[in-house]
Structures are given as C-alpha cells and as structure tokens.
Amino acid sequence: MRRAHPVFGGYRFPLVATDLDGTLLRGDLTVSPRTRAALARVRAAGARHLVVTGRPAASCREFLVAIGYRGLAVCGQGAQLYDASADRLLVSASLDRELARSVVERAEEALGAGPLELAVVTAAPENRFLVTARFTDRMRPEWGRVEREELWAAPIEKVLMRHRTVQDELVAAAVERAGAGEVAVTHSEKGMIEVLPAGTDKAAGLRLAADRMGFTPAETIAFGDMPNDIPLLGWAGYGVAMGNAHPDLLAVADEVAPSHEEDGVAVVLERLFTHA
C-alpha cells in the first residue's frame, strides 16, 4: 500500500521529475536563479524533485551539488539509481561487451557507410568516458582517447555512437535492428545514439525511484527535451516538453513549455505551485 502525502497541501503533483541537459540546465550548464527559486517552491510545498538524466552519476554529481540536491537521482538513462545525499550508487546495470561490439559491427554492416565513431562509459563507480579519435572535435580533459579495440578492454555500462554523414534516425534504426531486442537503444542528444542493457530507459529508472519514494505515475509530472525522454514522459501522469525539444518528444507531450534558456521548467512550476 502506498503512503499518503499529507504535507502536499492539495497540489496535484508531489513528484517533479526533470531531465538535466536541455531541460533543467541552460546551455552554459547552469541552473538559473529563477529555476532554483521554483524548485525551492516545490520543496516548500512538501513535494519532491527527482533528477532523471542520461548522464552517469559520476558526470552529474557536480550539477547536483551545485543546486543543493538531496536524495535519490536516476542516472545513466535509467541504468543507475544514485543516492546524492550519501554519494552512493544503489543500483547500476552493466552492458555485455561482446554483445555491444557485435551490435556495433552489425549496425555498421547494415548502414554500409563506413565505421561509426564510438565512445563507452566504463562501469561504475569509475564511469570514465572513453572515445575514439574522431568521436568529437571538442575533447574534454577528463575523457580518455583510445584505439577502437581498447573500448572493450574493461566492463562498460553503455556505448555511444555517431556518424558524421548519416542521419541520427537512420543510425538508431540500424542499431535497433542489429540489437534485435538484446539491447536498449535511445537517442539522447543531436548526433548521439546510445546502446544500453536491455530494458533500460528513463521510465524504468523513474519507476524504481518513485516506488521507493512512494509515488505513483498519476502523482508525477516530468520534463524533458529529447527522444530518450519519451519513456519518462510516458510513465508520468503529465509530461512537459521543453520549447527546444526534439519533434518526437513534442508529439507526445501534454504541454510544451518555454525553452531551457527561457526557464521553461520554472514557468510551469510557478503556475502549479502558486501558493507554496
């Protein structure tokens, strides 16, 4: 039996689930003062804010610390359940390396357009980001550049891939066919397709976190911007796409908010939590 939420004071959504990049975070990777104030209003009403992000816990920790975030967070596209208060992973799924390599090879063969540029996130708690030489034009200091075969040298949580000339949707479709249900495939940002353990998506992670916290889908409002947020919005009782969202997400949202640069999350929360 789920617990009641007597402190919520009649507000419709006691659980506010938000993506990070392109949703809560602005383009400069900060959270605006207005959005911080709106999240404080949510907390004042007795509601909970739950981050649901594609970033692994190791990559999102700094952003959670910056906004004083406490409690559970869903990371790694739903593969990780992270306790931000204790800085501890509670759940972490890994991806079979041989299966991942096979999916990549079959997708490349199906596309017939040359090799995919690849990266992997290594297994928790390290969660290093390793990339092949042409994966990105903007290498970050904390990333590791490796030869292609070195991607499979240690346990991994996911594979990221891109092609410089083939459309994302075509790459994703080829990977879906190559995976044949043995892996999960998602489109998390422009020019990026991700391969994860089967059954992994943001809805699965949100479901796990919400169950632990005692919330139902009907009590949840969710915000996102990319196709990987489709399961997130689909699980929640009410789904909000950002004004900068991918067309596929806009098509399934209950509401379209202003963009992440225009404090879209805050605009909606201010309306819903007027008296908090």
Buried (B, 14 or more C-beta within 10 A) or exposed (E): EEEEBEEBBEBEBBBBBBBBBBBBBBEEEBBBEBBBEBBBBBBEBBBBBBBBBBBBBBBBBEBBEEBEBBBBBBBBBBBBBBBBEEEEBBBBBBBBBEBBBBBBEBBBEBBEBEBBBBBBBBBBEEBBBBBBEEBBEEEEEEBEEBEBEEBBEEBBBBBBBBBEEBEBEBBBBBBBEBBEEBBBBBBBBEBBBBBBBBEBBBBBBBBBBBEEBBBEBEBBBBBBBBBBBBBBBBBBBBBBBBBBBBEBBBEEBEEBBBBBBBBBBBBBBBEBBEEB
